[in-house]
Amino acid sequence: MPEKRYNKNSISLSGAIGLGTGVMVGAAIFAIIGQVTELAGGLFPISYLGGAVIASCSAYSYVKMAHAYPSAGGIGMLFVETYGKGTITAGSSLLMAISMIFAQSLVARTFGTYTLQLTDISPQSRLVPVLGVGLLVLTFIINLSGNQLIQTLTSLASLIKIVGVALFALAAIWASGFSLGSLVESSDATSVSTPVLGFLASMSLSILAFKGFTTITNNGAEIINPKKNIGRAITLSIAICTILYLLVGWGVAGNLSLSEIIAAKDYALAQAARPILGSFGLIFTVVIAILATLTVCIGSVFAVSRMTAMLTDMKLIPHRHFGMPGNVQQHMLVYIVVLAILLTIFFDLSRIASLGAVLYLLIDIIFQWGVLRVQRKKIQIMAAPMVIAIILDAIVLGAFLFSKAMTDKLIVITALVLIPALFIGEHVFLKYAASSDDQQ
């Protein structure tokens, strides 16, 4: 889809912040908090602060690149500007798209898990993926409606859920008597033998709570005054979410023990709401979770469909119409939602989150390294934030893979197979496409 078809100046600053926070405030706080606690122990709220620091360092180069090359293709176009139209760009962009699809699947299962909290049905029920699939289908329908409706829905819903989550956190903190609770408990409940290793590994998952800022760059060409508003939107989105996550962590820690948080790791906020506010609090928390997951799905699918449509237009990824009507972006919507549905059906929350974290951290290292080598002098940006981002990414990724090698080897094996396969597949595709063009 040519970039000229995109709606220039159609997304305001508040709309961009809505897209960013809309993707951030979702499964990463509603579902992943238990998995973060399992690794970080009583330091789990601090893990989110660490994730914010790493995300902020990474965001610096994204902001500078988006200022220099605003595009509706987002990170895909930024990779093109840095690495050219080759295997690294194609493979990395495809990995980013897949990591976002993992995030959509994570959100879908979170939607199902929290919805069942309103019933007596077990969170391990097969209804969880069924409800998740329903959410993805609804997201697909909304995305077909166009950009303006998506912006309106995400902006309004983002405001409601941020206020709702903040109210939950403040009520939880008040109910606990401002107790630090499990923040001062021993970290013996963690699944990793070394507390430092567990804390570092936990930040790989905490980063998922902030990676939604890349959604803003994926819509760069459509944001009003992108050279100013992209950076503002990303900075404000990260700041809002950091404060929100710290408040939620404090509230949950003050009302649940470490073992209780870990036991209810897929629905920790709902579990914390029960003793605090009773049935009303549970219903309130679940409604906010449902709204949050819906918004995340809408924003994420919107962004990744734009990016993959642009990559298809540049002939960097394969595409087939299969007789479907509509344009390339609509075809991409179909492929994205179908893949997310399959992941929702066959993978659990823990593994979806783990694979998403591994893919995102690897992509960020590749991106930061490319900008540092190729773009630093060209667009005059500081090297320090990128160097720090690479080092921190590598440390937490290494710690996470090591911890998973001890507890869930399938995650490591899947990553080791999937990542090379995608790059090799892209190399073969680009080589074949080039030879086809030469013959014509």
C-alpha positions in Angstrom: 0.0 0.0 0.0 1.7 3.2 -1.0 2.3 5.7 1.8 0.3 8.4 0.0 -2.8 6.5 0.9 -2.3 7.1 4.6 -4.3 10.0 6.3 -1.7 12.7 6.9 -2.3 14.8 10.0 -5.2 12.6 11.1 -3.8 11.7 14.6 -3.5 14.4 17.2 -1.1 14.5 20.1 -3.8 13.2 22.5 -4.7 10.5 19.9 -1.0 9.4 19.7 -0.8 9.3 23.5 -4.0 7.3 23.5 -2.5 4.8 21.0 0.6 4.5 23.1 -1.0 4.1 26.5 -3.7 2.1 24.9 -1.2 -0.6 24.0 0.9 -0.3 27.1 -1.8 -0.5 29.8 -3.0 -4.0 29.1 -1.9 -7.6 29.7 1.6 -6.5 30.9 0.0 -5.1 34.1 -3.1 -7.2 34.4 -1.6 -10.7 33.7 2.2 -10.4 33.7 2.5 -9.0 37.2 2.4 -12.5 38.6 5.1 -13.8 36.3 7.3 -10.7 37.2 6.7 -11.5 40.9 7.7 -15.1 40.3 11.1 -13.9 39.1 11.7 -10.7 41.1 10.1 -11.7 44.4 9.3 -8.7 46.7 11.1 -6.3 44.3 8.5 -6.8 41.5 7.2 -3.2 41.5 10.8 -2.0 41.2 11.2 -4.3 38.2 8.6 -2.2 36.4 10.7 0.9 37.2 13.7 -0.9 35.7 11.6 -1.7 32.6 10.8 2.0 32.3 14.4 3.0 32.5 15.4 0.6 29.7 12.4 1.6 27.6 13.3 5.2 28.0 16.9 4.6 26.8 15.6 2.7 23.8 12.9 5.3 23.1 15.6 8.0 22.5 16.7 6.6 19.2 13.2 5.8 18.1 12.2 9.4 18.7 15.2 10.8 16.9 14.7 8.5 14.0 11.0 9.1 13.8 11.7 12.9 13.7 14.1 12.5 10.9 12.0 9.9 9.0 8.3 10.1 10.0 6.5 7.3 8.3 3.3 5.3 8.5 5.6 2.2 8.1 7.0 2.9 11.6 9.9 0.8 12.7 9.9 -1.0 9.3 10.8 2.2 7.6 13.3 3.1 10.3 15.1 -0.2 9.6 15.1 0.6 5.9 16.7 3.9 6.6 19.4 2.2 8.7 20.1 -1.1 7.1 18.6 -0.7 3.6 16.2 -3.1 1.9 17.9 -6.3 2.9 17.7 -9.3 5.0 18.3 -7.6 8.3 15.6 -5.0 7.7 13.1 -7.6 6.5 13.9 -10.2 9.2 13.9 -7.6 12.0 10.7 -5.9 10.9 9.0 -9.3 10.6 10.2 -10.2 14.1 8.7 -7.0 15.4 5.4 -7.7 13.7 5.4 -11.2 15.2 6.3 -9.9 18.6 3.3 -7.6 18.4 1.1 -10.5 17.3 2.3 -12.4 20.4 1.2 -9.4 22.4 -2.2 -9.5 20.8 -2.5 -13.2 21.8 -1.4 -12.4 25.3 -4.0 -9.7 25.6 -6.7 -12.0 24.2 -6.1 -14.7 26.8 -5.9 -12.1 29.5 -9.4 -10.9 28.4 -10.7 -14.4 28.7 -9.1 -15.0 32.1 -10.4 -11.8 33.6 -13.9 -12.2 32.1 -14.2 -15.6 33.8 -13.5 -13.9 37.2 -17.2 -12.8 37.0 -18.3 -16.4 37.1 -17.5 -19.6 39.1 -15.7 -21.1 36.0 -12.0 -21.9 36.5 -9.4 -19.6 34.9 -7.9 -22.8 33.4 -11.2 -23.5 31.5 -11.2 -23.9 27.7 -13.5 -20.9 27.6 -10.4 -18.7 28.0 -9.2 -19.1 24.5 -12.7 -19.1 23.2 -13.3 -15.6 24.7 -9.9 -14.5 23.5 -10.8 -15.5 19.9 -14.0 -13.5 20.2 -12.0 -10.4 21.2 -9.7 -10.8 18.3 -12.6 -11.1 15.8 -14.2 -8.0 17.3 -10.9 -6.2 17.0 -10.7 -7.2 13.3 -14.1 -5.7 12.7 -13.3 -2.5 14.4 -10.0 -2.1 12.5 -11.9 -2.4 9.2 -13.9 0.7 10.1 -10.9 3.0 9.6 -8.5 5.3 11.3 -10.8 7.9 12.8 -13.0 5.5 14.8 -9.9 3.7 16.1 -8.3 7.0 17.3 -11.6 8.0 19.0 -12.1 4.6 20.7 -8.5 4.2 21.9 -8.2 7.8 23.2 -11.5 7.6 25.1 -10.9 4.1 26.4 -7.3 4.8 27.4 -8.4 7.7 29.5 -11.1 5.7 31.2 -8.9 2.7 31.9 -6.0 4.8 33.2 -8.3 6.6 35.6 -9.8 3.2 36.6 -6.5 1.5 37.2 -5.3 4.5 39.2 -8.5 4.4 41.4 -7.9 0.7 41.9 -4.3 1.3 43.0 -5.1 4.1 45.3 -8.0 2.2 46.9 -5.7 -0.8 47.4 -3.0 1.3 48.9 -5.5 2.9 51.3 -7.0 -0.4 52.2 -3.6 -1.8 53.1 -2.9 1.2 55.4 -0.1 2.2 53.1 1.7 -1.0 54.0 4.6 -2.2 51.8 3.4 -5.8 52.4 5.1 -8.3 50.2 7.6 -5.6 49.1 9.5 -6.4 52.3 9.0 -10.2 52.1 11.8 -12.6 51.4 12.4 -13.4 47.8 12.5 -17.1 48.5 9.3 -17.6 46.5 11.0 -16.8 43.2 11.5 -19.6 40.6 15.1 -18.7 40.1 17.8 -19.7 42.6 19.7 -16.4 42.4 17.7 -13.3 43.5 19.8 -10.9 41.3 19.4 -13.2 38.3 15.6 -13.4 38.9 15.3 -9.6 39.2 17.2 -9.0 36.0 15.2 -11.7 34.2 12.0 -10.1 35.4 12.8 -6.9 33.7 12.5 -8.7 30.3 8.8 -9.1 31.1 8.4 -5.7 32.6 9.6 -4.1 29.4 6.6 -5.5 27.7 4.6 -3.0 29.7 6.3 -0.2 27.9 7.1 -1.5 24.4 3.8 0.0 23.2 5.6 3.3 22.6 6.7 1.8 19.2 3.0 1.9 18.2 3.4 5.7 18.1 6.3 5.5 15.6 4.3 3.1 13.5 1.9 5.9 12.8 4.5 8.7 12.5 3.3 10.0 9.1 -0.2 10.5 10.3 0.6 12.4 13.6 0.1 16.1 13.4 3.4 17.9 13.6 5.4 14.7 13.9 8.8 16.3 14.6 7.4 17.6 17.9 4.5 15.3 18.8 6.1 11.9 18.3 8.7 12.6 21.0 6.1 14.2 23.3 3.6 11.3 22.9 6.3 8.7 23.6 7.7 10.6 26.7 4.2 11.2 28.2 3.1 7.7 27.5 6.1 6.2 29.3 5.8 8.6 32.2 2.0 8.0 32.7 2.5 4.3 32.6 5.5 4.3 35.0 3.5 6.1 37.7 0.5 3.9 37.1 2.5 0.6 37.4 4.3 1.7 40.5 1.0 2.5 42.2 -0.5 -0.8 41.1 2.5 -2.7 42.3 2.3 -1.0 45.7 -1.4 -1.6 46.0 -1.1 -5.3 45.1 1.9 -5.8 47.3 0.1 -4.3 50.3 -2.8 -6.7 50.1 -1.4 -10.0 48.8 1.5 -12.1 49.8 4.1 -13.2 47.3 2.7 -16.7 47.2 -0.8 -15.4 46.6 0.3 -13.1 43.7 2.2 -16.0 42.1 -0.7 -18.4 42.6 -3.0 -15.9 40.8 -0.4 -14.8 38.4 -2.8 -14.7 35.4 -5.4 -12.6 37.2 -3.5 -11.0 40.1 -5.3 -7.6 40.1 -8.7 -9.4 40.2 -7.5 -11.5 43.2 -6.2 -8.3 44.9 -9.6 -6.6 44.4 -11.6 -9.3 46.2 -10.4 -8.6 49.8 -10.1 -4.8 49.2 -13.4 -3.8 47.7 -15.5 -6.9 47.8 -17.7 -7.9 44.8 -18.0 -4.4 43.6 -14.2 -4.0 43.5 -13.9 -7.3 41.6 -16.5 -6.2 39.0 -14.9 -2.8 38.6 -11.4 -4.4 38.1 -12.7 -6.9 35.6 -14.5 -4.2 33.6 -11.4 -2.1 33.5 -9.4 -5.2 32.4 -11.8 -5.9 29.6 -11.7 -2.3 28.4 -7.9 -2.3 28.6 -7.5 -5.5 26.6 -9.9 -4.4 24.0 -8.0 -1.1 23.6 -4.7 -2.9 23.4 -5.9 -5.2 20.7 -7.4 -2.4 18.6 -4.2 -0.3 18.8 -1.8 -3.1 18.3 -3.6 -4.7 15.3 -3.9 -1.2 13.8 -0.2 -0.5 14.1 1.1 -3.8 12.9 -1.2 -3.9 9.9 0.1 -0.5 8.8 3.7 -1.6 9.2 3.3 -4.9 7.4 1.4 -3.3 4.6 4.3 -0.9 4.1 6.8 -3.8 4.1 4.7 -5.6 1.5 4.6 -2.5 -0.7 8.4 -2.4 -0.6 8.5 -6.1 -1.4 10.3 -7.0 1.8 7.9 -9.7 2.9 5.8 -12.1 0.9 2.1 -11.5 0.2 -0.7 -13.4 -1.4 -4.2 -12.2 -2.0 -5.8 -15.7 -1.9 -8.7 -14.2 -3.8 -9.6 -11.8 -0.9 -11.2 -8.4 -1.7 -9.9 -5.2 -0.4 -6.4 -3.6 -0.2 -3.1 -4.9 1.2 -3.6 -3.5 4.7 -7.0 -5.3 5.0 -5.3 -8.6 3.8 -2.7 -8.0 6.5 -5.4 -7.6 9.1 -6.7 -11.1 8.1 -3.2 -12.7 8.4 -2.4 -11.0 11.7 -5.7 -11.9 13.4 -5.6 -15.5 12.2 -2.1 -15.9 13.5 -3.1 -14.3 16.8 -6.1 -16.6 17.1 -3.9 -19.7 16.6 -1.5 -18.5 19.3 -4.4 -17.8 21.6 -5.7 -21.3 21.2 -2.4 -23.3 21.5 -0.2 -21.2 23.9 -0.6 -20.3 27.5 0.0 -16.8 28.9 3.4 -17.5 30.4 4.9 -18.8 27.2 3.3 -16.1 25.0 4.8 -13.4 27.2 8.2 -15.0 27.4 8.5 -15.4 23.6 7.3 -11.9 23.1 9.9 -10.5 25.5 12.7 -12.4 23.8 11.8 -11.2 20.3 11.3 -7.6 21.3 14.7 -7.4 23.2 16.6 -8.9 20.3 14.9 -6.5 17.8 15.8 -3.6 20.0 19.4 -4.6 20.2 19.6 -4.9 16.4 17.8 -1.5 15.9 20.0 0.4 18.5 23.2 -1.0 17.0 22.2 0.0 13.5 21.3 3.5 14.5 24.5 3.8 16.5 26.6 2.7 13.5 24.8 4.3 10.6 22.6 7.2 11.8 24.4 8.7 14.7 26.4 11.3 12.8 23.9 11.6 9.9 21.1 12.9 12.1 23.3 14.1 15.0 22.2 12.1 18.0 24.0 11.1 21.2 25.6 7.7 21.4 25.3 7.2 25.2 21.5 6.4 25.4 21.9 3.8 22.6 25.0 2.2 24.1 23.2 2.0 27.5 20.1 0.5 25.9 22.1 -2.2 24.1 24.0 -3.1 27.3 20.8 -3.2 29.4 18.9 -5.2 26.8 21.7 -7.7 26.5 21.9 -8.1 30.3 18.2 -8.7 30.9 17.8 -10.9 27.8 20.7 -13.1 28.9 19.4 -13.4 32.4 15.9 -14.2 31.1 17.1 -16.9 28.7 19.3 -18.4 31.4 16.4 -18.5 33.9 14.1 -20.1 31.2 16.8 -22.7 30.4 16.4 -23.8 34.0 12.6 -23.7 34.2 11.1 -23.9 30.7 13.5 -25.1 28.0 10.8 -25.0 25.4 10.9 -21.2 25.4 14.7 -21.2 24.6 14.4 -23.9 22.0 11.5 -22.2 20.2 13.4 -18.9 20.1 16.5 -20.6 18.8 14.6 -22.2 16.0 12.1 -19.4 15.2 14.6 -16.5 14.9 17.1 -18.0 12.5 14.3 -19.5 10.5 12.7 -16.1 9.9 16.0 -14.5 8.8 16.9 -17.4 6.5 13.4 -17.4 5.1 13.6 -13.7 4.4 17.0 -14.1 2.8 15.7 -16.7 0.4 12.6 -14.7 -0.4 14.5 -11.5 -1.1 17.0 -13.4 -3.3 14.1 -15.1 -5.2 12.3 -11.7 -5.6 15.5 -10.1 -6.9 16.0 -12.9 -9.5 12.4 -12.6 -10.6 12.8 -8.9 -11.2 16.0 -9.4 -13.2 14.2 -12.0 -15.5 11.4 -9.5 -16.1 
